[in-house]
Structure formats: structure tokens, C-alpha cells
Amino acid sequence: MIKLALGAALAAIAMFVWGFIYWGSGIIDPFSHMTGENETAIADTLKANLPADGVYFVPEPKHGSPEEWQNRMSAGPVAMINYRSGGTAPMSQTMAFGFLHMLGTAILLALLLQMVLPVAPAYADRLKIVAFIGVIAAFTAHMGQPIWWHWPWTHALISAGYTFGSFLIAGLVLSYFVTPAKA
């Protein structure tokens, strides 16, 4: 169990470093950017018009008939707004919670690998399992966003690449630590 915990901790650290490089380096930037003036104007408009923290969709589907809503959807603009009126925690706290999320993911993957050891005794077999789970996770979590929420495909593909990379890196580490018992 100590080997499994160590593997999960090291996998989480590797995932964290991967995220820092992937998102923090600035090489990959799936976001659209606006001017400072635009940001201020939009922030002021959000504060004046959104009643509470939440996720808002424009056009609002509850206003008017379904036909009117579809007409507004077709005419645009369409937006999804993730709104927090009071801001958010400092980046250091966000990073700490992000690391805990990665650690939880690594622990779950390690436990799964432990369960499938009888059918995946070789390192490559275990790695393939985690990599395939990464493909499933990336596909499920990100490929529906452009379909259902009208996000740009580039954003979904970049996010899916990050998710798959996280699982692959976790698999590289965990497959080394989660091994069959020595006879």
C-alpha cells in the first residue's frame, strides 16, 4: 500500500508539472482575448445585470417561446458565462486545490490498476489501460462542449490534449509503482 501511495503522489506531482508547462508556459493558449477597456465594460455589465453567482446562457432559453429562443440562438450572439461576483481565491490556493484534485485522480487510477493487475501484469499493459482511460476522459469531458455549449473546437481539442496528456503521464508513473506481488 505504501508503494501505491508513493506512486500516486509522484504521479500527481508529474501531472501538476505537466499542467504548469501546458497551461502556464503560454505556449498553448486556447482563450480569446480582449482589450482592457472591453474587459472593464463587460465586467461592469455583468455586475449590473446578473443576479447571483452561477452559469448563465445567452440567449436565455426561459424567455419567450421555444421558437423565439431558437430565432435568438440563430441570430446570435451566443455565450456561456461562468460568473462569480466576488472573485476567486488567490492562485496559490487554486494551485493547492488543483494538486489535491490531481492526487485524487492518481489515487483512483492506482486503485484501478491494482484491481486489474491479474489481467495486466506487464508495465505496458497497465500503461495502455490508463492511456485508454485518458482517451475516454478527454473525449467525454471535452468533445461534447462544442456540440452542446457551442465552445470553439480548438478549445475543446486543446483541453482534450491536456487531459489525455495528464492521464498518460500518470500512467507512466503509476504503471511502474503498481506491480504484481513478487513470488
N, CA and C atoms as an extended XYZ file, in Angstrom:
549
Properties=species:S:1:pos:R:3:atomname:S:1:resname:S:1:resid:I:1 pbc="F F F"
N         0.818       -1.199        0.000 N   MET     1
C         0.000        0.000        0.000 CA  MET     1
C         0.869        1.272        0.000 C   MET     1
N         2.033        1.218        0.636 N   ILE     2
C         2.929        2.372        0.650 CA  ILE     2
C         3.447        2.651       -0.758 C   ILE     2
N         3.759        1.592       -1.493 N   LYS     3
C         4.228        1.751       -2.871 CA  LYS     3
C         3.141        2.394       -3.734 C   LYS     3
N         1.890        1.986       -3.529 N   LEU     4
C         0.770        2.556       -4.271 CA  LEU     4
C         0.619        4.039       -3.934 C   LEU     4
N         0.692        4.385       -2.645 N   ALA     5
C         0.564        5.781       -2.222 CA  ALA     5
C         1.706        6.630       -2.763 C   ALA     5
N         2.918        6.099       -2.736 N   LEU     6
C         4.068        6.819       -3.275 CA  LEU     6
C         3.895        7.048       -4.770 C   LEU     6
N         3.459        6.005       -5.465 N   GLY     7
C         3.220        6.137       -6.904 CA  GLY     7
C         2.169        7.184       -7.207 C   GLY     7
N         1.084        7.196       -6.432 N   ALA     8
C         0.022        8.186       -6.638 CA  ALA     8
C         0.548        9.598       -6.379 C   ALA     8
N         1.333        9.775       -5.315 N   ALA     9
C         1.884       11.094       -5.003 CA  ALA     9
C         2.818       11.563       -6.124 C   ALA     9
N         3.684       10.684       -6.604 N   LEU    10
C         4.603       11.059       -7.682 CA  LEU    10
C         3.859       11.303       -8.995 C   LEU    10
N         2.820       10.523       -9.233 N   ALA    11
C         2.002       10.743      -10.438 CA  ALA    11
C         1.320       12.101      -10.370 C   ALA    11
N         0.799       12.464       -9.198 N   ALA    12
C         0.148       13.766       -9.035 CA  ALA    12
C         1.148       14.903       -9.252 C   ALA    12
N         2.351       14.737       -8.740 N   ILE    13
C         3.387       15.754       -8.954 CA  ILE    13
C         3.701       15.878      -10.448 C   ILE    13
N         3.825       14.751      -11.127 N   ALA    14
C         4.101       14.767      -12.570 CA  ALA    14
C         2.953       15.421      -13.337 C   ALA    14
N         1.724       15.122      -12.935 N   MET    15
C         0.559       15.742      -13.575 CA  MET    15
C         0.557       17.256      -13.340 C   MET    15
N         0.907       17.675      -12.137 N   PHE    16
C         0.947       19.086      -11.789 CA  PHE    16
C         1.994       19.812      -12.649 C   PHE    16
N         3.165       19.216      -12.775 N   VAL    17
C         4.219       19.808      -13.606 CA  VAL    17
C         3.746       19.893      -15.056 C   VAL    17
N         3.107       18.829      -15.534 N   TRP    18
C         2.559       18.825      -16.895 CA  TRP    18
C         1.573       19.986      -17.068 C   TRP    18
N         0.679       20.172      -16.126 N   GLY    19
C        -0.283       21.264      -16.210 CA  GLY    19
C         0.386       22.626      -16.198 C   GLY    19
N         1.402       22.765      -15.358 N   PHE    20
C         2.128       24.029      -15.285 CA  PHE    20
C         2.788       24.339      -16.619 C   PHE    20
N         3.403       23.321      -17.225 N   ILE    21
C         4.046       23.520      -18.528 CA  ILE    21
C         2.996       23.777      -19.605 C   ILE    21
N         1.947       22.958      -19.631 N   TYR    22
C         0.936       23.032      -20.691 CA  TYR    22
C         0.199       24.366      -20.661 C   TYR    22
N        -0.312       24.740      -19.490 N   TRP    23
C        -1.119       25.951      -19.380 CA  TRP    23
C        -0.300       27.174      -18.967 C   TRP    23
N         0.692       26.963      -18.112 N   GLY    24
C         1.406       28.096      -17.542 CA  GLY    24
C         2.492       28.689      -18.411 C   GLY    24
N         2.971       27.943      -19.390 N   SER    25
C         4.076       28.442      -20.219 CA  SER    25
C         3.620       29.498      -21.214 C   SER    25
N         2.334       29.511      -21.533 N   GLY    26
C         1.825       30.451      -22.527 CA  GLY    26
C         1.965       29.964      -23.959 C   GLY    26
N         2.608       28.806      -24.143 N   ILE    27
C         2.756       28.253      -25.488 CA  ILE    27
C         1.388       27.874      -26.036 C   ILE    27
N         0.573       27.278      -25.165 N   ILE    28
C        -0.777       26.881      -25.559 CA  ILE    28
C        -1.751       27.833      -24.892 C   ILE    28
N        -2.540       28.497      -25.693 N   ASP    29
C        -3.488       29.477      -25.180 CA  ASP    29
C        -4.791       29.366      -25.973 C   ASP    29
N        -5.749       28.584      -25.465 N   PRO    30
C        -6.987       28.372      -26.217 CA  PRO    30
C        -8.014       29.483      -26.037 C   PRO    30
N        -7.653       30.522      -25.288 N   PHE    31
C        -8.631       31.549      -24.958 CA  PHE    31
C        -8.569       32.708      -25.943 C   PHE    31
N        -9.718       33.292      -26.188 N   SER    32
C        -9.777       34.522      -26.971 CA  SER    32
C        -9.494       35.666      -25.999 C   SER    32
N        -8.898       36.732      -26.502 N   HIS    33
C        -8.513       37.838      -25.632 CA  HIS    33
C        -9.184       39.130      -26.074 C   HIS    33
N        -9.366       40.024      -25.101 N   MET    34
C       -10.000       41.309      -25.370 CA  MET    34
C        -9.125       42.424      -24.816 C   MET    34
N        -9.464       43.634      -25.172 N   THR    35
C        -8.718       44.773      -24.652 CA  THR    35
C        -9.100       45.014      -23.193 C   THR    35
N        -8.293       45.768      -22.488 N   GLY    36
C        -8.599       46.123      -21.104 CA  GLY    36
C        -9.894       46.903      -20.988 C   GLY    36
N       -10.143       47.763      -21.961 N   GLU    37
C       -11.390       48.540      -21.948 CA  GLU    37
C       -12.597       47.628      -22.103 C   GLU    37
N       -12.481       46.651      -23.021 N   ASN    38
C       -13.576       45.691      -23.198 CA  ASN    38
C       -13.809       44.904      -21.923 C   ASN    38
N       -12.740       44.468      -21.289 N   GLU    39
C       -12.868       43.690      -20.059 CA  GLU    39
C       -13.602       44.490      -18.979 C   GLU    39
N       -13.237       45.740      -18.823 N   THR    40
C       -13.884       46.591      -17.821 CA  THR    40
C       -15.360       46.776      -18.141 C   THR    40
N       -15.665       47.040      -19.399 N   ALA    41
C       -17.060       47.244      -19.799 CA  ALA    41
C       -17.895       45.986      -19.582 C   ALA    41
N       -17.333       44.833      -19.932 N   ILE    42
C       -18.062       43.576      -19.752 CA  ILE    42
C       -18.234       43.266      -18.274 C   ILE    42
N       -17.174       43.458      -17.476 N   ALA    43
C       -17.278       43.212      -16.032 CA  ALA    43
C       -18.342       44.103      -15.406 C   ALA    43
N       -18.384       45.372      -15.784 N   ASP    44
C       -19.403       46.287      -15.253 CA  ASP    44
C       -20.804       45.848      -15.665 C   ASP    44
N       -20.949       45.405      -16.907 N   THR    45
C       -22.248       44.927      -17.397 CA  THR    45
C       -22.685       43.670      -16.655 C   THR    45
N       -21.746       42.743      -16.418 N   LEU    46
C       -22.084       41.526      -15.681 CA  LEU    46
C       -22.548       41.874      -14.269 C   LEU    46
N       -21.804       42.725      -13.583 N   LYS    47
C       -22.165       43.120      -12.210 CA  LYS    47
C       -23.545       43.761      -12.168 C   LYS    47
N       -23.871       44.550      -13.178 N   ALA    48
C       -25.145       45.260      -13.196 CA  ALA    48
C       -26.326       44.375      -13.591 C   ALA    48
N       -26.061       43.262      -14.284 N   ASN    49
C       -27.170       42.508      -14.872 CA  ASN    49
C       -27.330       41.073      -14.403 C   ASN    49
N       -26.351       40.494      -13.744 N   LEU    50
C       -26.502       39.112      -13.287 CA  LEU    50
C       -26.846       39.114      -11.800 C   LEU    50
N       -27.910       38.409      -11.436 N   PRO    51
C       -28.413       38.498      -10.060 CA  PRO    51
C       -27.591       37.748       -9.019 C   PRO    51
N       -26.858       36.722       -9.431 N   ALA    52
C       -26.129       35.908       -8.452 CA  ALA    52
C       -25.053       35.107       -9.159 C   ALA    52
N       -24.159       34.514       -8.370 N   ASP    53
C       -23.151       33.625       -8.937 CA  ASP    53
C       -23.844       32.476       -9.661 C   ASP    53
N       -23.261       32.041      -10.759 N   GLY    54
C       -23.839       30.921      -11.487 CA  GLY    54
C       -23.296       30.834      -12.895 C   GLY    54
N       -23.853       29.922      -13.665 N   VAL    55
C       -23.519       29.764      -15.069 CA  VAL    55
C       -24.740       30.214      -15.861 C   VAL    55
N       -24.535       31.179      -16.717 N   TYR    56
C       -25.620       31.770      -17.492 CA  TYR    56
C       -25.428       31.447      -18.967 C   TYR    56
N       -26.541       31.312      -19.661 N   PHE    57
C       -26.506       31.056      -21.091 CA  PHE    57
C       -27.240       32.185      -21.796 C   PHE    57
N       -26.630       32.716      -22.845 N   VAL    58
C       -27.229       33.775      -23.649 CA  VAL    58
C       -27.345       33.251      -25.070 C   VAL    58
N       -28.551       33.226      -25.619 N   PRO    59
C       -29.795       33.759      -25.085 CA  PRO    59
C       -30.430       32.811      -24.053 C   PRO    59
N       -31.074       33.396      -23.087 N   GLU    60
C       -31.727       32.651      -22.009 CA  GLU    60
C       -32.893       31.841      -22.580 C   GLU    60
N       -32.878       30.515      -22.414 N   PRO    61
C       -33.936       29.685      -23.006 CA  PRO    61
C       -35.311       29.851      -22.351 C   PRO    61
N       -35.383       30.425      -21.181 N   LYS    62
C       -36.669       30.540      -20.491 CA  LYS    62
C       -37.429       31.813      -20.876 C   LYS    62
N       -36.846       32.639      -21.733 N   HIS    63
C       -37.512       33.871      -22.156 CA  HIS    63
C       -38.181       33.657      -23.509 C   HIS    63
N       -39.484       33.790      -23.530 N   GLY    64
C       -40.221       33.634      -24.775 CA  GLY    64
C       -40.493       32.173      -25.104 C   GLY    64
N       -41.064       31.977      -26.257 N   SER    65
C       -41.420       30.633      -26.714 CA  SER    65
C       -40.170       29.905      -27.208 C   SER    65
N       -40.260       28.581      -27.340 N   PRO    66
C       -39.118       27.845      -27.907 CA  PRO    66
C       -38.725       28.352      -29.302 C   PRO    66
N       -39.729       28.755      -30.097 N   GLU    67
C       -39.426       29.264      -31.434 CA  GLU    67
C       -38.675       30.593      -31.351 C   GLU    67
N       -39.100       31.474      -30.421 N   GLU    68
C       -38.415       32.756      -30.260 CA  GLU    68
C       -36.969       32.531      -29.784 C   GLU    68
N       -36.809       31.597      -28.861 N   TRP    69
C       -35.463       31.300      -28.362 CA  TRP    69
C       -34.584       30.783      -29.491 C   TRP    69
N       -35.118       29.879      -30.322 N   GLN    70
C       -34.341       29.341      -31.441 CA  GLN    70
C       -33.962       30.452      -32.408 C   GLN    70
N       -34.865       31.400      -32.634 N   ASN    71
C       -34.552       32.535      -33.510 CA  ASN    71
C       -33.408       33.368      -32.924 C   ASN    71
N       -33.448       33.595      -31.612 N   ARG    72
C       -32.374       34.342      -30.950 CA  ARG    72
C       -31.063       33.555      -30.996 C   ARG    72
N       -31.151       32.232      -30.865 N   MET    73
C       -29.957       31.387      -30.976 CA  MET    73
C       -29.352       31.517      -32.380 C   MET    73
N       -30.195       31.458      -33.381 N   SER    74
C       -29.717       31.538      -34.763 CA  SER    74
C       -29.123       32.905      -35.078 C   SER    74
N       -29.720       33.952      -34.530 N   ALA    75
C       -29.255       35.310      -34.814 CA  ALA    75
C       -27.980       35.657      -34.051 C   ALA    75
N       -27.814       35.058      -32.847 N   GLY    76
C       -26.640       35.343      -32.025 CA  GLY    76
C       -26.754       36.692      -31.330 C   GLY    76
N       -25.851       37.023      -30.495 N   PRO    77
C       -24.716       36.227      -30.066 CA  PRO    77
C       -25.133       35.115      -29.105 C   PRO    77
N       -24.267       34.116      -28.986 N   VAL    78
C       -24.460       33.002      -28.060 CA  VAL    78
C       -23.274       33.028      -27.103 C   VAL    78
N       -23.560       32.920      -25.813 N   ALA    79
C       -22.479       32.951      -24.825 CA  ALA    79
C       -22.853       32.101      -23.620 C   ALA    79
N       -21.819       31.570      -22.992 N   MET    80
C       -21.964       30.869      -21.723 CA  MET    80
C       -21.080       31.634      -20.741 C   MET    80
N       -21.669       32.079      -19.658 N   ILE    81
C       -20.957       32.937      -18.713 CA  ILE    81
C       -20.851       32.222      -17.371 C   ILE    81
N       -19.623       31.957      -16.943 N   ASN    82
C       -19.360       31.388      -15.623 CA  ASN    82
C       -19.064       32.581      -14.723 C   ASN    82
N       -19.989       32.925      -13.838 N   TYR    83
C       -19.937       34.194      -13.112 CA  TYR    83
C       -19.749       34.010      -11.615 C   TYR    83
N       -18.754       34.704      -11.095 N   ARG    84
C       -18.506       34.776       -9.646 CA  ARG    84
C       -18.347       36.249       -9.299 C   ARG    84
N       -19.342       36.799       -8.644 N   SER    85
C       -19.352       38.240       -8.373 CA  SER    85
C       -18.229       38.667       -7.434 C   SER    85
N       -17.831       37.804       -6.520 N   GLY    86
C       -16.831       38.177       -5.528 CA  GLY    86
C       -15.420       37.774       -5.884 C   GLY    86
N       -15.165       37.406       -7.105 N   GLY    87
C       -13.824       36.976       -7.480 CA  GLY    87
C       -13.561       35.552       -7.045 C   GLY    87
N       -12.295       35.231       -6.896 N   THR    88
C       -11.917       33.868       -6.555 CA  THR    88
C       -10.685       33.877       -5.649 C   THR    88
N       -10.327       32.717       -5.191 N   ALA    89
C        -9.190       32.569       -4.278 CA  ALA    89
C        -7.886       32.942       -4.979 C   ALA    89
N        -6.861       33.281       -4.195 N   PRO    90
C        -5.549       33.542       -4.801 CA  PRO    90
C        -5.060       32.309       -5.560 C   PRO    90
N        -4.195       32.541       -6.546 N   MET    91
C        -3.711       31.452       -7.383 CA  MET    91
C        -3.034       30.360       -6.563 C   MET    91
N        -2.365       30.718       -5.470 N   SER    92
C        -1.702       29.695       -4.654 CA  SER    92
C        -2.718       28.718       -4.069 C   SER    92
N        -3.873       29.222       -3.656 N   GLN    93
C        -4.918       28.332       -3.123 CA  GLN    93
C        -5.522       27.481       -4.239 C   GLN    93
N        -5.715       28.092       -5.388 N   THR    94
C        -6.231       27.347       -6.540 CA  THR    94
C        -5.260       26.226       -6.913 C   THR    94
N        -3.970       26.529       -6.919 N   MET    95
C        -2.958       25.513       -7.236 CA  MET    95
C        -2.992       24.373       -6.217 C   MET    95
N        -3.166       24.707       -4.948 N   ALA    96
C        -3.215       23.670       -3.906 CA  ALA    96
C        -4.416       22.758       -4.121 C   ALA    96
N        -5.589       23.336       -4.382 N   PHE    97
C        -6.773       22.516       -4.627 CA  PHE    97
C        -6.628       21.730       -5.932 C   PHE    97
N        -6.000       22.340       -6.929 N   GLY    98
C        -5.744       21.626       -8.180 CA  GLY    98
C        -4.845       20.420       -7.965 C   GLY    98
N        -3.817       20.587       -7.144 N   PHE    99
C        -2.941       19.460       -6.848 CA  PHE    99
C        -3.711       18.356       -6.132 C   PHE    99
N        -4.562       18.723       -5.179 N   LEU   100
C        -5.367       17.713       -4.471 CA  LEU   100
C        -6.291       16.975       -5.439 C   LEU   100
N        -6.825       17.689       -6.414 N   HIS   101
C        -7.660       17.058       -7.444 CA  HIS   101
C        -6.846       16.043       -8.237 C   HIS   101
N        -5.629       16.423       -8.606 N   MET   102
C        -4.756       15.506       -9.341 CA  MET   102
C        -4.363       14.314       -8.479 C   MET   102
N        -4.107       14.553       -7.208 N   LEU   103
C        -3.774       13.462       -6.293 CA  LEU   103
C        -4.953       12.492       -6.179 C   LEU   103
N        -6.157       13.018       -6.075 N   GLY   104
C        -7.344       12.154       -6.031 CA  GLY   104
C        -7.480       11.324       -7.297 C   GLY   104
N        -7.237       11.950       -8.442 N   THR   105
C        -7.285       11.232       -9.716 CA  THR   105
C        -6.226       10.135       -9.750 C   THR   105
N        -5.023       10.452       -9.308 N   ALA   106
C        -3.933        9.465       -9.315 CA  ALA   106
C        -4.242        8.312       -8.367 C   ALA   106
N        -4.819        8.602       -7.216 N   ILE   107
C        -5.182        7.537       -6.273 CA  ILE   107
C        -6.229        6.615       -6.897 C   ILE   107
N        -7.242        7.201       -7.527 N   LEU   108
C        -8.278        6.381       -8.170 CA  LEU   108
C        -7.681        5.512       -9.280 C   LEU   108
N        -6.803        6.098      -10.068 N   LEU   109
C        -6.152        5.313      -11.126 CA  LEU   109
C        -5.283        4.202      -10.538 C   LEU   109
N        -4.573        4.506       -9.465 N   ALA   110
C        -3.728        3.481       -8.824 CA  ALA   110
C        -4.591        2.339       -8.294 C   ALA   110
N        -5.710        2.670       -7.692 N   LEU   111
C        -6.609        1.624       -7.180 CA  LEU   111
C        -7.167        0.781       -8.319 C   LEU   111
N        -7.504        1.431       -9.416 N   LEU   112
C        -7.989        0.687      -10.583 CA  LEU   112
C        -6.897       -0.238      -11.116 C   LEU   112
N        -5.684        0.265      -11.232 N   LEU   113
C        -4.595       -0.586      -11.704 CA  LEU   113
C        -4.370       -1.769      -10.771 C   LEU   113
N        -4.514       -1.526       -9.488 N   GLN   114
C        -4.378       -2.613       -8.506 CA  GLN   114
C        -5.429       -3.701       -8.774 C   GLN   114
N        -6.641       -3.266       -9.117 N   MET   115
C        -7.718       -4.232       -9.374 CA  MET   115
C        -7.503       -5.031      -10.649 C   MET   115
N        -6.866       -4.418      -11.661 N   VAL   116
C        -6.712       -5.110      -12.945 CA  VAL   116
C        -5.362       -5.806      -13.087 C   VAL   116
N        -4.574       -5.815      -12.026 N   LEU   117
C        -3.262       -6.475      -12.100 CA  LEU   117
C        -3.322       -7.910      -12.626 C   LEU   117
N        -4.322       -8.713      -12.249 N   PRO   118
C        -4.347      -10.089      -12.763 CA  PRO   118
C        -4.393      -10.177      -14.296 C   PRO   118
N        -5.006       -9.196      -14.937 N   VAL   119
C        -5.085       -9.238      -16.402 CA  VAL   119
C        -4.103       -8.274      -17.065 C   VAL   119
N        -3.377       -7.508      -16.259 N   ALA   120
C        -2.403       -6.560      -16.798 CA  ALA   120
C        -1.112       -6.607      -15.984 C   ALA   120
N        -0.427       -7.752      -16.016 N   PRO   121
C         0.773       -7.876      -15.187 CA  PRO   121
C         1.977       -7.096      -15.719 C   PRO   121
N         1.991       -6.777      -16.997 N   ALA   122
C         3.144       -6.091      -17.588 CA  ALA   122
C         2.956       -4.573      -17.544 C   ALA   122
N         4.070       -3.879      -17.423 N   TYR   123
C         4.068       -2.413      -17.396 CA  TYR   123
C         3.292       -1.843      -18.585 C   TYR   123
N         3.575       -2.317      -19.777 N   ALA   124
C         2.928       -1.796      -20.989 CA  ALA   124
C         1.420       -2.011      -20.954 C   ALA   124
N         0.984       -3.149      -20.406 N   ASP   125
C        -0.450       -3.419      -20.302 CA  ASP   125
C        -1.121       -2.388      -19.396 C   ASP   125
N        -0.500       -2.116      -18.258 N   ARG   126
C        -1.066       -1.143      -17.312 CA  ARG   126
C        -1.068        0.256      -17.913 C   ARG   126
N        -0.002        0.603      -18.599 N   LEU   127
C         0.075        1.912      -19.239 CA  LEU   127
C        -1.021        2.072      -20.294 C   LEU   127
N        -1.236        1.037      -21.090 N   LYS   128
C        -2.287        1.095      -22.116 CA  LYS   128
C        -3.663        1.318      -21.491 C   LYS   128
N        -3.916        0.679      -20.361 N   ILE   129
C        -5.205        0.839      -19.682 CA  ILE   129
C        -5.400        2.287      -19.257 C   ILE   129
N        -4.402        2.856      -18.590 N   VAL   130
C        -4.538        4.244      -18.124 CA  VAL   130
C        -4.611        5.198      -19.316 C   VAL   130
N        -3.816        4.962      -20.355 N   ALA   131
C        -3.865        5.823      -21.536 CA  ALA   131
C        -5.244        5.770      -22.186 C   ALA   131
N        -5.837        4.578      -22.259 N   PHE   132
C        -7.172        4.467      -22.860 CA  PHE   132
C        -8.226        5.144      -21.991 C   PHE   132
N        -8.085        5.043      -20.689 N   ILE   133
C        -8.984        5.780      -19.795 CA  ILE   133
C        -8.832        7.275      -20.054 C   ILE   133
N        -7.587        7.726      -20.308 N   GLY   134
C        -7.355        9.128      -20.642 CA  GLY   134
C        -8.064        9.546      -21.926 C   GLY   134
N        -8.053        8.672      -22.914 N   VAL   135
C        -8.777        8.961      -24.160 CA  VAL   135
C       -10.270        9.101      -23.868 C   VAL   135
N       -10.806        8.170      -23.086 N   ILE   136
C       -12.236        8.221      -22.741 CA  ILE   136
C       -12.553        9.495      -21.958 C   ILE   136
N       -11.725        9.800      -20.959 N   ALA   137
C       -11.959       11.003      -20.144 CA  ALA   137
C       -11.903       12.263      -20.998 C   ALA   137
N       -10.904       12.368      -21.857 N   ALA   138
C       -10.760       13.546      -22.711 CA  ALA   138
C       -11.934       13.669      -23.674 C   ALA   138
N       -12.314       12.556      -24.269 N   PHE   139
C       -13.428       12.571      -25.216 CA  PHE   139
C       -14.731       12.967      -24.524 C   PHE   139
N       -14.995       12.343      -23.380 N   THR   140
C       -16.239       12.612      -22.660 CA  THR   140
C       -16.287       14.035      -22.122 C   THR   140
N       -15.212       14.468      -21.504 N   ALA   141
C       -15.211       15.772      -20.845 CA  ALA   141
C       -15.162       16.942      -21.820 C   ALA   141
N       -14.541       16.780      -22.974 N   HIS   142
C       -14.282       17.944      -23.818 CA  HIS   142
C       -14.943       17.945      -25.188 C   HIS   142
N       -15.163       16.794      -25.797 N   MET   143
C       -15.687       16.789      -27.163 CA  MET   143
C       -17.171       17.147      -27.241 C   MET   143
N       -17.880       17.057      -26.124 N   GLY   144
C       -19.277       17.470      -26.121 CA  GLY   144
C       -19.457       18.975      -25.983 C   GLY   144
N       -18.434       19.672      -25.501 N   GLN   145
C       -18.571       21.123      -25.270 CA  GLN   145
C       -18.923       21.901      -26.544 C   GLN   145
N       -18.263       21.641      -27.676 N   PRO   146
C       -18.655       22.377      -28.887 CA  PRO   146
C       -20.050       22.003      -29.385 C   PRO   146
N       -20.465       20.787      -29.106 N   ILE   147
C       -21.775       20.333      -29.562 CA  ILE   147
C       -22.884       20.956      -28.716 C   ILE   147
N       -22.770       20.789      -27.413 N   TRP   148
C       -23.851       21.209      -26.523 CA  TRP   148
C       -23.763       22.669      -26.085 C   TRP   148
N       -22.560       23.196      -25.920 N   TRP   149
C       -22.404       24.546      -25.367 CA  TRP   149
C       -21.752       25.517      -26.342 C   TRP   149
N       -21.494       25.047      -27.576 N   HIS   150
C       -21.032       25.905      -28.667 CA  HIS   150
C       -19.652       26.513      -28.423 C   HIS   150
N       -18.812       25.791      -27.673 N   TRP   151
C       -17.438       26.234      -27.482 CA  TRP   151
C       -16.682       26.017      -28.786 C   TRP   151
N       -15.622       26.773      -29.027 N   PRO   152
C       -14.812       26.530      -30.232 CA  PRO   152
C       -14.170       25.141      -30.184 C   PRO   152
N       -14.100       24.499      -31.343 N   TRP   153
C       -13.488       23.167      -31.407 CA  TRP   153
C       -12.026       23.212      -30.997 C   TRP   153
N       -11.339       24.307      -31.329 N   THR   154
C        -9.930       24.384      -30.943 CA  THR   154
C        -9.773       24.332      -29.424 C   THR   154
N       -10.643       25.003      -28.701 N   HIS   155
C       -10.579       24.993      -27.233 CA  HIS   155
C       -10.816       23.571      -26.720 C   HIS   155
N       -11.790       22.890      -27.282 N   ALA   156
C       -12.087       21.518      -26.850 CA  ALA   156
C       -10.920       20.586      -27.146 C   ALA   156
N       -10.323       20.707      -28.316 N   LEU   157
C        -9.206       19.835      -28.683 CA  LEU   157
C        -7.975       20.101      -27.822 C   LEU   157
N        -7.696       21.367      -27.543 N   ILE   158
C        -6.557       21.708      -26.682 CA  ILE   158
C        -6.788       21.184      -25.272 C   ILE   158
N        -8.001       21.331      -24.761 N   SER   159
C        -8.326       20.821      -23.425 CA  SER   159
C        -8.267       19.300      -23.392 C   SER   159
N        -8.749       18.663      -24.451 N   ALA   160
C        -8.683       17.196      -24.522 CA  ALA   160
C        -7.237       16.723      -24.566 C   ALA   160
N        -6.391       17.438      -25.281 N   GLY   161
C        -4.977       17.091      -25.327 CA  GLY   161
C        -4.336       17.165      -23.954 C   GLY   161
N        -4.695       18.184      -23.198 N   TYR   162
C        -4.178       18.310      -21.836 CA  TYR   162
C        -4.644       17.136      -20.970 C   TYR   162
N        -5.938       16.816      -21.030 N   THR   163
C        -6.473       15.727      -20.214 CA  THR   163
C        -5.818       14.401      -20.573 C   THR   163
N        -5.725       14.111      -21.864 N   PHE   164
C        -5.069       12.869      -22.273 CA  PHE   164
C        -3.620       12.845      -21.793 C   PHE   164
N        -2.912       13.952      -21.959 N   GLY   165
C        -1.524       14.025      -21.509 CA  GLY   165
C        -1.403       13.775      -20.010 C   GLY   165
N        -2.323       14.307      -19.233 N   SER   166
C        -2.302       14.080      -17.780 CA  SER   166
C        -2.438       12.601      -17.451 C   SER   166
N        -3.364       11.936      -18.100 N   PHE   167
C        -3.563       10.509      -17.852 CA  PHE   167
C        -2.363        9.697      -18.325 C   PHE   167
N        -1.809       10.057      -19.483 N   LEU   168
C        -0.648        9.343      -19.992 CA  LEU   168
C         0.533        9.469      -19.018 C   LEU   168
N         0.764       10.669      -18.533 N   ILE   169
C         1.861       10.890      -17.584 CA  ILE   169
C         1.597       10.133      -16.286 C   ILE   169
N         0.364       10.188      -15.794 N   ALA   170
C         0.025        9.419      -14.587 CA  ALA   170
C         0.243        7.933      -14.833 C   ALA   170
N        -0.132        7.456      -16.011 N   GLY   171
C         0.049        6.045      -16.342 CA  GLY   171
C         1.507        5.637      -16.399 C   GLY   171
N         2.349        6.517      -16.930 N   LEU   172
C         3.783        6.218      -16.989 CA  LEU   172
C         4.352        6.008      -15.586 C   LEU   172
N         3.907        6.826      -14.641 N   VAL   173
C         4.403        6.717      -13.265 CA  VAL   173
C         3.735        5.553      -12.536 C   VAL   173
N         2.414        5.510      -12.574 N   LEU   174
C         1.673        4.504      -11.800 CA  LEU   174
C         1.965        3.083      -12.265 C   LEU   174
N         2.156        2.902      -13.559 N   SER   175
C         2.418        1.557      -14.070 CA  SER   175
C         3.730        1.005      -13.545 C   SER   175
N         4.609        1.892      -13.154 N   TYR   176
C         5.875        1.463      -12.549 CA  TYR   176
C         5.674        1.060      -11.085 C   TYR   176
N         4.817        1.771      -10.382 N   PHE   177
C         4.650        1.534       -8.939 CA  PHE   177
C         3.610        0.476       -8.610 C   PHE   177
N         2.606        0.346       -9.429 N   VAL   178
C         1.557       -0.667       -9.163 CA  VAL   178
C         1.937       -1.917       -9.940 C   VAL   178
N         2.499       -2.876       -9.227 N   THR   179
C         3.030       -4.079       -9.865 CA  THR   179
C         2.528       -5.327       -9.131 C   THR   179
N         2.575       -6.459       -9.824 N   PRO   180
C         2.188       -7.700       -9.147 CA  PRO   180
C         3.128       -8.000       -7.984 C   PRO   180
N         2.604       -8.668       -6.977 N   ALA   181
C         3.426       -9.062       -5.827 CA  ALA   181
C         4.499      -10.028       -6.304 C   ALA   181
N         5.687       -9.892       -5.741 N   LYS   182
C         6.776      -10.805       -6.091 CA  LYS   182
C         6.555      -12.137       -5.410 C   LYS   182
N         6.745      -13.192       -6.173 N   ALA   183
C         6.516      -14.546       -5.634 CA  ALA   183
C         7.655      -15.018       -4.774 C   ALA   183
